[in-house]
Amino acid sequence: MSKLRKLRVMVREEVRKSLNEGIDLHSHVVLVKSQLDRFKNDLNAKRGGSFETDSIEYEDDIWNNDSKMLKARDKALNKWSDKTIKVLMALIKDYEKAWKAK
């Protein structure tokens, strides 16, 4: 048996061992779940104002500014939520594809 062939056999055996022992499919999902938890926490931590339209924050805007800040935030948050939902749905499709890989 040539040296190259012996090397191939050794590499193949190492790959087989690592496939049988070392792959933890669940670790990938755990990593994504932890990032989603972090994202959820960041939603509260990075919020830039109140969700309540009758809060003091918006009172001056409503009476003196024709609700421009409130309307702008509504528009921006709507755009952000649409984009976020689209990305999350695409990620779910990728996840389903990953489980179909052969």
C-alpha positions in Angstrom: 0.0 0.0 0.0 1.4 3.4 -1.0 2.0 6.2 1.5 -0.8 8.3 -0.1 -3.2 5.4 0.2 -2.3 4.8 3.8 -2.8 8.5 4.5 -6.2 8.4 2.9 -7.2 5.4 5.0 -6.0 7.2 8.2 -7.9 10.3 7.3 -11.0 8.4 6.5 -10.8 6.6 9.9 -10.4 9.9 11.7 -13.3 11.4 9.9 -15.4 8.4 10.8 -14.4 8.6 14.4 -15.2 12.3 14.6 -18.6 11.7 12.9 -19.4 9.0 15.4 -18.1 10.8 18.5 -17.8 14.5 18.0 -20.8 15.9 16.3 -23.4 17.4 18.5 -26.3 18.5 16.3 -28.1 20.0 19.3 -25.3 22.5 20.1 -26.2 24.5 16.9 -29.8 24.9 18.0 -28.8 25.8 21.6 -26.5 28.5 20.2 -29.3 30.0 18.1 -31.8 29.8 21.1 -29.3 31.7 23.3 -29.0 34.4 20.7 -32.7 34.7 20.4 -32.9 35.1 24.2 -30.3 37.8 24.0 -32.3 39.5 21.2 -35.4 39.3 23.3 -33.6 41.0 26.2 -32.1 43.6 23.9 -35.6 44.5 22.7 -36.4 45.9 26.2 -32.9 47.3 27.0 -32.6 49.2 23.7 -36.1 50.6 23.6 -36.0 54.3 23.0 -39.4 55.4 24.5 -42.8 54.4 25.7 -45.2 52.1 23.9 -48.1 54.0 25.5 -49.4 56.7 23.2 -51.0 58.6 26.1 -47.7 58.9 28.0 -46.1 62.2 29.0 -43.4 61.6 26.3 -46.0 62.0 23.5 -48.2 64.6 25.1 -46.3 67.7 23.8 -45.9 65.9 20.4 -49.6 65.3 20.1 -50.7 68.9 21.2 -47.9 70.9 19.5 -46.4 68.9 16.8 -49.4 67.1 15.1 -48.1 63.8 16.5 -45.1 63.8 14.1 -42.8 61.9 16.5 -45.5 59.3 17.2 -46.3 58.8 13.6 -42.6 58.5 12.6 -42.0 55.9 15.3 -45.0 54.0 14.3 -43.9 54.0 10.7 -40.3 53.0 11.6 -41.4 50.3 14.0 -43.8 48.9 11.4 -41.0 48.7 8.8 -38.7 47.1 11.3 -41.3 44.5 12.4 -42.0 43.6 8.7 -38.3 43.2 8.0 -37.7 41.1 11.2 -40.6 38.8 10.5 -39.4 38.2 6.9 -35.9 37.4 8.1 -37.1 35.0 10.8 -39.4 33.2 8.4 -36.4 32.8 6.0 -34.3 31.4 8.8 -37.0 28.8 9.7 -37.0 27.7 6.0 -33.2 27.4 6.2 -33.6 25.3 9.4 -36.1 23.0 7.7 -33.7 22.6 4.7 -30.8 21.8 7.0 -32.9 18.8 8.4 -33.5 17.6 4.9 -29.8 17.5 4.0 -28.5 14.1 3.1 
